[in-house]
Amino acid sequence: MTEAQQRLDEVRAAISRVLKNGQSLRRQDREVRLAELNSLRLLEKQYVEQVAQERAAQQGRGRSRISYVGL
């Protein structure tokens, strides 16, 4: 598992916790604010793109797909 894939899994787990428990947790007299859902969604998008790039590179398909055709 690549680092990007691991981070993507962690971000998705954090999103799941926020959706399940809400943005903040309250225990007795303390309150803990979790990461904002919008920020987590942005991170998720970035890591999805990074994982896709890594997989493409492993399969021999880099970002540049330029082919030159002789005239």
Secondary structure, 3 states (H helix, E strand, C coil): CCHHHHHHHHHHHHHHHHHHHCCEEEECCEEEECCCHHHHHHHHHHHHHHHHHHHHHHCCCCCCCCCCCCC
